[in-house]
Every structure is written in structure tokens, then in C-alpha cells.
Amino acid sequence: MVAGRGITRSEREREEIWFSNHKLHGLQLWHVLPESNEDMDPTFYHYTAKNLPYFSGAAVEMRLLIGTACGVTPPVKTIADTLYLEAHVTTGQTFQLPQCELIAVYLTSGSKARLPNSRAVLAAASAAWILPRCA
């Protein structure tokens, strides 16, 4: 979805879902448009999981949602230079994060993850770090 010069939106679950014991697993991320695109027409694009490439790079299973990594680019409409990559890293595996201006790392499951060039460790699921200017 691109808000552009204005989208009002609402997310609602059906009442029967509210009162049931359930879990929702996912992330909703927002990206600021470049100033030159702030007044563009609002629009919405929908991509199913089967449209998003799932591949292996350096023995790590990955799904690419936005941007280009390891020579792979999904069919997702991108307005600003962005990389959104889901990586499934198992115990003992390492994964080289791409070069970037700013990177956010979010641990969705598992017990810990050590961040590159840092002593910091994400200690539990749902922990997040924003790393300044990668080398």
C-alpha cells in the first residue's frame, strides 16, 4: 500500500476471532516515501507468498520481499531503495548482512542472535535492534 497524499485505513478482525484463543504471527512495516513521492496517488498492491522468491544463499534459506539480494529481485513495486529479507538461520549458522545505510534486525523466533560488529545479542523472540550505518 502506498499512502501518498492520503489513505485512511482500518484493520478489523471479525468478532468471533476476538473471543477465540488465537495467535497472529507477522510484522507490519511502514516505510517513509521519498519527499519527491509524498504527494503521489494512493494505491495498493497485493503479492502472495508464491510471488516472493524463496532461495538459499550461503546455506541460509531466505525469502526476498523487497529489493535485490544475492542476484534475486521479487516482482514487488518499490518506490524507495529498500531491502526486506527474511532469513532462516539455524543454530551455529552465520549470515552476512548486506551493506546498507541503516539496517533493522528483528528476531521472530529462537532464543538469541548475535549482531555483526557488535557485542549486542538479541536475547529473545520479538527483540529488535536498529544498527547505524553498516560498513
N, CA and C atoms as a LAMMPS dump frame, in Angstrom:
ITEM: TIMESTEP
0
ITEM: NUMBER OF ATOMS
405
ITEM: BOX BOUNDS ff ff ff
-5.0000000000000000e+02 5.0000000000000000e+02
-5.0000000000000000e+02 5.0000000000000000e+02
-5.0000000000000000e+02 5.0000000000000000e+02
ITEM: ATOMS id mol type element x y z
1 1 1 N 0.844 -1.162 0
2 1 2 C 0 0 0
3 1 3 C 0.892 1.228 0
4 2 1 N 0.517 2.195 -0.771
5 2 2 C 1.228 3.469 -0.816
6 2 3 C 0.241 4.545 -0.383
7 3 1 N 0.524 5.205 0.74
8 3 2 C -0.375 6.233 1.254
9 3 3 C -0.356 7.475 0.364
10 4 1 N 0.833 7.843 -0.116
11 4 2 C 0.92 9.028 -0.978
12 4 3 C 0.263 10.216 -0.313
13 5 1 N -0.656 10.85 -1.039
14 5 2 C -1.303 12.029 -0.471
15 5 3 C -2.519 11.689 0.374
16 6 1 N -2.68 10.408 0.687
17 6 2 C -3.705 10.113 1.69
18 6 3 C -4.481 8.838 1.519
19 7 1 N -4.256 7.894 2.41
20 7 2 C -5.101 6.708 2.526
21 7 3 C -5.506 6.627 3.992
22 8 1 N -6.777 6.44 4.224
23 8 2 C -7.245 6.136 5.568
24 8 3 C -7.553 4.662 5.564
25 9 1 N -7.058 3.971 6.579
26 9 2 C -7.256 2.535 6.586
27 9 3 C -7.66 2.072 7.962
28 10 1 N -8.243 0.904 7.987
29 10 2 C -8.663 0.319 9.244
30 10 3 C -8.45 -1.183 9.152
31 11 1 N -7.956 -1.751 10.23
32 11 2 C -7.784 -3.197 10.282
33 11 3 C -8.728 -3.739 11.335
34 12 1 N -9.526 -4.673 10.939
35 12 2 C -10.512 -5.209 11.869
36 12 3 C -10.541 -6.723 11.755
37 13 1 N -10.64 -7.348 12.908
38 13 2 C -10.869 -8.796 12.943
39 13 3 C -12.355 -9.026 13.184
40 14 1 N -12.837 -10.143 12.682
41 14 2 C -14.231 -10.494 12.928
42 14 3 C -14.437 -10.743 14.422
43 15 1 N -15.606 -10.46 14.93
44 15 2 C -15.888 -10.584 16.359
45 15 3 C -15.624 -11.989 16.884
46 16 1 N -15.918 -13.009 16.09
47 16 2 C -15.676 -14.382 16.563
48 16 3 C -14.191 -14.663 16.765
49 17 1 N -13.329 -13.944 16.061
50 17 2 C -11.878 -14.08 16.255
51 17 3 C -11.456 -13.417 17.568
52 18 1 N -12.029 -12.256 17.867
53 18 2 C -11.683 -11.549 19.109
54 18 3 C -11.808 -12.448 20.326
55 19 1 N -12.876 -13.237 20.35
56 19 2 C -13.198 -14.021 21.534
57 19 3 C -12.653 -15.443 21.491
58 20 1 N -11.847 -15.755 20.507
59 20 2 C -11.245 -17.081 20.434
60 20 3 C -9.78 -16.996 20.869
61 21 1 N -9.262 -18.116 21.331
62 21 2 C -7.854 -18.187 21.708
63 21 3 C -7.053 -18.386 20.422
64 22 1 N -6.308 -17.369 19.999
65 22 2 C -5.582 -17.462 18.737
66 22 3 C -4.295 -16.647 18.808
67 23 1 N -3.393 -16.935 17.882
68 23 2 C -2.141 -16.192 17.752
69 23 3 C -2.061 -15.616 16.355
70 24 1 N -1.433 -14.482 16.27
71 24 2 C -1.147 -13.865 14.984
72 24 3 C 0.353 -13.683 14.911
73 25 1 N 0.981 -14.209 13.883
74 25 2 C 2.426 -14.11 13.743
75 25 3 C 2.716 -13.346 12.464
76 26 1 N 3.304 -12.194 12.617
77 26 2 C 3.641 -11.412 11.444
78 26 3 C 4.167 -10.052 11.832
79 27 1 N 4.662 -9.349 10.863
80 27 2 C 5.166 -7.994 11.057
81 27 3 C 4.471 -7.085 10.066
82 28 1 N 4.184 -5.882 10.503
83 28 2 C 3.67 -4.874 9.586
84 28 3 C 4.675 -3.73 9.634
85 29 1 N 5.256 -3.437 8.509
86 29 2 C 6.301 -2.426 8.438
87 29 3 C 5.848 -1.267 7.562
88 30 1 N 6.259 -0.079 7.95
89 30 2 C 5.948 1.122 7.178
90 30 3 C 7.262 1.766 6.76
91 31 1 N 7.295 2.274 5.566
92 31 2 C 8.493 2.903 5.02
93 31 3 C 8.104 4.306 4.572
94 32 1 N 8.877 5.288 4.952
95 32 2 C 8.6 6.669 4.565
96 32 3 C 8.92 6.855 3.084
97 33 1 N 8.013 7.48 2.377
98 33 2 C 8.248 7.774 0.961
99 33 3 C 9.3 8.86 0.822
100 34 1 N 10.076 8.806 -0.262
101 34 2 C 10.966 9.936 -0.552
102 34 3 C 10.124 11.209 -0.706
103 35 1 N 10.678 12.332 -0.333
104 35 2 C 9.935 13.59 -0.37
105 35 3 C 9.31 13.842 -1.746
106 36 1 N 10.009 13.455 -2.797
107 36 2 C 9.503 13.679 -4.157
108 36 3 C 8.257 12.848 -4.472
109 37 1 N 7.951 11.833 -3.654
110 37 2 C 6.795 10.971 -3.888
111 37 3 C 5.682 11.152 -2.853
112 38 1 N 5.841 12.086 -1.932
113 38 2 C 4.866 12.23 -0.86
114 38 3 C 3.466 12.56 -1.342
115 39 1 N 3.334 13.222 -2.479
116 39 2 C 2.021 13.614 -2.98
117 39 3 C 1.53 12.732 -4.127
118 40 1 N 2.13 11.564 -4.28
119 40 2 C 1.688 10.672 -5.351
120 40 3 C 0.307 10.112 -5.027
121 41 1 N -0.35 9.572 -6.033
122 41 2 C -1.666 8.972 -5.831
123 41 3 C -1.558 7.777 -4.895
124 42 1 N -2.505 7.631 -3.968
125 42 2 C -2.513 6.444 -3.124
126 42 3 C -2.834 5.211 -3.964
127 43 1 N -2.278 4.09 -3.578
128 43 2 C -2.51 2.855 -4.328
129 43 3 C -2.265 1.649 -3.433
130 44 1 N -2.643 0.493 -3.908
131 44 2 C -2.461 -0.738 -3.15
132 44 3 C -2.004 -1.836 -4.104
133 45 1 N -1.006 -2.589 -3.697
134 45 2 C -0.51 -3.737 -4.45
135 45 3 C -0.594 -4.95 -3.529
136 46 1 N -0.972 -6.076 -4.064
137 46 2 C -1.042 -7.303 -3.26
138 46 3 C -0.161 -8.365 -3.905
139 47 1 N 0.659 -9.003 -3.088
140 47 2 C 1.535 -10.075 -3.552
141 47 3 C 1.328 -11.269 -2.633
142 48 1 N 1.139 -12.429 -3.201
143 48 2 C 1.014 -13.64 -2.397
144 48 3 C 2.405 -14.22 -2.152
145 49 1 N 2.501 -15.12 -1.185
146 49 2 C 3.787 -15.747 -0.861
147 49 3 C 4.395 -16.422 -2.083
148 50 1 N 3.572 -16.988 -2.953
149 50 2 C 4.122 -17.68 -4.126
150 50 3 C 4.774 -16.716 -5.118
151 51 1 N 4.481 -15.401 -5.003
152 51 2 C 5.125 -14.401 -5.859
153 51 3 C 6.495 -13.987 -5.352
154 52 1 N 6.818 -14.347 -4.106
155 52 2 C 8.059 -13.896 -3.48
156 52 3 C 9.102 -14.998 -3.522
157 53 1 N 10.277 -14.726 -4.088
158 53 2 C 11.29 -15.773 -4.251
159 53 3 C 11.806 -16.315 -2.922
160 54 1 N 11.881 -17.632 -2.836
161 54 2 C 12.456 -18.336 -1.693
162 54 3 C 13.666 -19.064 -2.227
163 55 1 N 14.843 -18.832 -1.644
164 55 2 C 16.069 -19.391 -2.207
165 55 3 C 17.085 -19.613 -1.1
166 56 1 N 18.18 -20.237 -1.442
167 56 2 C 19.256 -20.489 -0.494
168 56 3 C 20.477 -19.696 -0.921
169 57 1 N 21.06 -18.987 0.041
170 57 2 C 22.284 -18.233 -0.2
171 57 3 C 23.242 -18.508 0.945
172 58 1 N 24.428 -19.002 0.657
173 58 2 C 25.414 -19.357 1.694
174 58 3 C 24.793 -20.318 2.708
175 59 1 N 23.997 -21.262 2.232
176 59 2 C 23.354 -22.312 3.037
177 59 3 C 22.288 -21.776 3.988
178 60 1 N 21.859 -20.538 3.818
179 60 2 C 20.785 -19.96 4.63
180 60 3 C 19.547 -19.831 3.748
181 61 1 N 18.429 -20.365 4.23
182 61 2 C 17.174 -20.248 3.485
183 61 3 C 16.627 -18.834 3.647
184 62 1 N 16.236 -18.221 2.521
185 62 2 C 15.784 -16.833 2.538
186 62 3 C 14.549 -16.636 1.67
187 63 1 N 13.742 -15.674 2.066
188 63 2 C 12.637 -15.196 1.239
189 63 3 C 12.863 -13.702 1.043
190 64 1 N 12.844 -13.278 -0.19
191 64 2 C 13.068 -11.875 -0.517
192 64 3 C 11.723 -11.212 -0.772
193 65 1 N 11.441 -10.173 -0.001
194 65 2 C 10.173 -9.471 -0.136
195 65 3 C 10.299 -8.193 -0.947
196 66 1 N 11.333 -7.402 -0.658
197 66 2 C 11.536 -6.126 -1.35
198 66 3 C 13.026 -5.943 -1.618
199 67 1 N 13.364 -5.409 -2.778
200 67 2 C 14.758 -5.091 -3.088
201 67 3 C 15.448 -6.209 -3.847
202 68 1 N 16.77 -6.176 -3.854
203 68 2 C 17.578 -7.174 -4.55
204 68 3 C 18.652 -7.687 -3.611
205 69 1 N 18.792 -9.013 -3.558
206 69 2 C 19.841 -9.642 -2.75
207 69 3 C 20.247 -10.938 -3.432
208 70 1 N 21.518 -11.24 -3.401
209 70 2 C 22.052 -12.481 -3.987
210 70 3 C 21.629 -12.634 -5.441
211 71 1 N 21.491 -11.521 -6.157
212 71 2 C 21.114 -11.561 -7.567
213 71 3 C 19.641 -11.847 -7.811
214 72 1 N 18.831 -11.824 -6.772
215 72 2 C 17.396 -12.119 -6.883
216 72 3 C 16.603 -10.843 -6.629
217 73 1 N 15.548 -10.623 -7.431
218 73 2 C 14.659 -9.476 -7.255
219 73 3 C 13.218 -9.951 -7.382
220 74 1 N 12.364 -9.708 -6.377
221 74 2 C 10.963 -10.095 -6.484
222 74 3 C 10.198 -9.108 -7.369
223 75 1 N 8.968 -9.441 -7.764
224 75 2 C 8.191 -8.558 -8.631
225 75 3 C 7.478 -7.432 -7.873
226 76 1 N 7.954 -7.095 -6.694
227 76 2 C 7.285 -6.113 -5.844
228 76 3 C 7.606 -4.69 -6.29
229 77 1 N 6.57 -3.874 -6.435
230 77 2 C 6.733 -2.46 -6.793
231 77 3 C 7.446 -1.752 -5.643
232 78 1 N 8.571 -1.116 -5.94
233 78 2 C 9.371 -0.438 -4.921
234 78 3 C 9.586 1.007 -5.328
235 79 1 N 9.319 1.916 -4.412
236 79 2 C 9.434 3.346 -4.712
237 79 3 C 10.745 3.915 -4.192
238 80 1 N 11.23 3.389 -3.071
239 80 2 C 12.488 3.85 -2.476
240 80 3 C 13.432 2.663 -2.368
241 81 1 N 14.724 2.933 -2.36
242 81 2 C 15.727 1.889 -2.241
243 81 3 C 15.549 1.18 -0.892
244 82 1 N 15.094 -0.054 -0.93
245 82 2 C 14.748 -0.808 0.276
246 82 3 C 15.128 -2.263 0.09
247 83 1 N 15.523 -2.909 1.151
248 83 2 C 15.753 -4.345 1.136
249 83 3 C 15.021 -4.944 2.323
250 84 1 N 14.147 -5.894 2.07
251 84 2 C 13.421 -6.595 3.121
252 84 3 C 13.614 -8.073 2.844
253 85 1 N 14.378 -8.707 3.706
254 85 2 C 14.799 -10.085 3.51
255 85 3 C 14.494 -10.887 4.764
256 86 1 N 13.834 -12.013 4.592
257 86 2 C 13.575 -12.945 5.691
258 86 3 C 14.619 -14.051 5.594
259 87 1 N 15.374 -14.262 6.667
260 87 2 C 16.421 -15.288 6.657
261 87 3 C 16.169 -16.285 7.779
262 88 1 N 16.249 -17.566 7.457
263 88 2 C 16.08 -18.635 8.438
264 88 3 C 17.468 -19.172 8.778
265 89 1 N 17.992 -18.707 9.898
266 89 2 C 19.337 -19.066 10.31
267 89 3 C 19.234 -20.035 11.482
268 90 1 N 19.865 -21.205 11.357
269 90 2 C 19.803 -22.199 12.417
270 90 3 C 20.998 -22.05 13.361
271 91 1 N 20.935 -22.744 14.472
272 91 2 C 21.995 -22.681 15.477
273 91 3 C 23.353 -22.959 14.84
274 92 1 N 24.298 -22.077 15.092
275 92 2 C 25.649 -22.242 14.575
276 92 3 C 25.878 -21.633 13.208
277 93 1 N 24.819 -21.315 12.473
278 93 2 C 24.977 -20.7 11.159
279 93 3 C 25.284 -19.219 11.303
280 94 1 N 25.975 -18.682 10.326
281 94 2 C 26.182 -17.244 10.255
282 94 3 C 25.562 -16.732 8.971
283 95 1 N 25.251 -15.473 8.981
284 95 2 C 24.624 -14.848 7.826
285 95 3 C 25.177 -13.443 7.705
286 96 1 N 25.784 -13.133 6.576
287 96 2 C 26.364 -11.809 6.334
288 96 3 C 25.256 -10.85 5.926
289 97 1 N 25.046 -9.838 6.744
290 97 2 C 24.039 -8.836 6.41
291 97 3 C 24.533 -7.988 5.245
292 98 1 N 23.631 -7.536 4.385
293 98 2 C 24.037 -6.731 3.235
294 98 3 C 24.542 -5.356 3.657
295 99 1 N 25.344 -4.744 2.791
296 99 2 C 25.799 -3.378 3.038
297 99 3 C 24.605 -2.455 2.892
298 100 1 N 24.573 -1.43 3.743
299 100 2 C 23.411 -0.55 3.737
300 100 3 C 23.72 0.736 4.486
301 101 1 N 22.803 1.693 4.414
302 101 2 C 22.924 2.899 5.222
303 101 3 C 22.405 2.639 6.623
304 102 1 N 21.31 1.919 6.73
305 102 2 C 20.681 1.635 8.015
306 102 3 C 20.038 0.267 7.916
307 103 1 N 20.139 -0.509 8.973
308 103 2 C 19.552 -1.843 8.934
309 103 3 C 18.835 -2.111 10.253
310 104 1 N 17.707 -2.779 10.171
311 104 2 C 16.98 -3.215 11.359
312 104 3 C 16.99 -4.734 11.35
313 105 1 N 17.214 -5.322 12.502
314 105 2 C 17.207 -6.773 12.652
315 105 3 C 16.124 -7.101 13.662
316 106 1 N 15.244 -8.018 13.318
317 106 2 C 14.143 -8.388 14.196
318 106 3 C 14.134 -9.902 14.335
319 107 1 N 14.262 -10.376 15.554
320 107 2 C 14.259 -11.812 15.825
321 107 3 C 12.826 -12.242 16.102
322 108 1 N 12.266 -13.087 15.241
323 108 2 C 10.87 -13.502 15.416
324 108 3 C 10.73 -14.804 16.177
325 109 1 N 11.766 -15.619 16.167
326 109 2 C 11.718 -16.863 16.94
327 109 3 C 13.137 -17.273 17.271
328 110 1 N 13.265 -18.178 18.22
329 110 2 C 14.582 -18.609 18.647
330 110 3 C 14.938 -17.985 19.98
331 111 1 N 16.131 -18.286 20.441
332 111 2 C 16.498 -17.822 21.774
333 111 3 C 17.488 -16.672 21.768
334 112 1 N 18.336 -16.565 20.747
335 112 2 C 19.249 -15.426 20.698
336 112 3 C 19.903 -15.321 19.333
337 113 1 N 20.403 -14.136 19.057
338 113 2 C 21.148 -13.892 17.826
339 113 3 C 22.207 -12.857 18.129
340 114 1 N 23.418 -13.089 17.68
341 114 2 C 24.499 -12.118 17.876
342 114 3 C 24.54 -11.214 16.651
343 115 1 N 24.6 -9.928 16.907
344 115 2 C 24.608 -8.962 15.822
345 115 3 C 26.019 -8.736 15.318
346 116 1 N 26.178 -8.443 14.027
347 116 2 C 27.502 -8.242 13.443
348 116 3 C 28.193 -7.011 14.004
349 117 1 N 29.517 -7.096 14.12
350 117 2 C 30.332 -5.974 14.582
351 117 3 C 29.812 -5.376 15.887
352 118 1 N 29.311 -6.223 16.752
353 118 2 C 28.72 -5.737 17.984
354 118 3 C 28.802 -6.809 19.05
355 119 1 N 28.799 -6.395 20.281
356 119 2 C 28.702 -7.342 21.38
357 119 3 C 27.251 -7.598 21.734
358 120 1 N 26.353 -6.849 21.107
359 120 2 C 24.927 -6.965 21.417
360 120 3 C 24.381 -8.309 20.961
361 121 1 N 23.468 -8.837 21.749
362 121 2 C 22.803 -10.095 21.425
363 121 3 C 21.307 -9.881 21.57
364 122 1 N 20.549 -10.267 20.542
365 122 2 C 19.097 -10.286 20.679
366 122 3 C 18.778 -11.507 21.526
367 123 1 N 18.202 -11.309 22.673
368 123 2 C 18.094 -12.382 23.657
369 123 3 C 16.797 -13.176 23.583
370 124 1 N 15.793 -12.712 22.885
371 124 2 C 14.525 -13.43 22.855
372 124 3 C 13.748 -13.054 21.604
373 125 1 N 12.79 -13.906 21.264
374 125 2 C 11.92 -13.59 20.14
375 125 3 C 11.224 -12.253 20.403
376 126 1 N 10.903 -11.547 19.353
377 126 2 C 10.28 -10.224 19.382
378 126 3 C 11.232 -9.14 19.868
379 127 1 N 12.53 -9.398 19.805
380 127 2 C 13.522 -8.372 20.129
381 127 3 C 13.979 -7.723 18.83
382 128 1 N 14.321 -6.455 18.89
383 128 2 C 14.74 -5.752 17.679
384 128 3 C 15.881 -4.795 17.981
385 129 1 N 16.722 -4.592 16.982
386 129 2 C 17.813 -3.62 17.056
387 129 3 C 17.837 -2.848 15.755
388 130 1 N 18.148 -1.594 15.831
389 130 2 C 18.416 -0.797 14.628
390 130 3 C 19.892 -0.453 14.662
391 131 1 N 20.594 -0.839 13.628
392 131 2 C 22.032 -0.651 13.578
393 131 3 C 22.358 0.546 12.701
394 132 1 N 23.178 1.472 13.164
395 132 2 C 23.527 2.644 12.356
396 132 3 C 24.548 2.293 11.278
397 133 1 N 24.392 2.908 10.163
398 133 2 C 25.327 2.868 9.036
399 133 3 C 26.258 1.653 9.012
400 134 1 N 25.869 0.672 8.248
401 134 2 C 26.702 -0.536 8.097
402 134 3 C 27.93 -0.218 7.251
403 135 1 N 28.993 -0.946 7.503
404 135 2 C 30.216 -0.754 6.698
405 135 3 C 30.095 -1.47 5.375
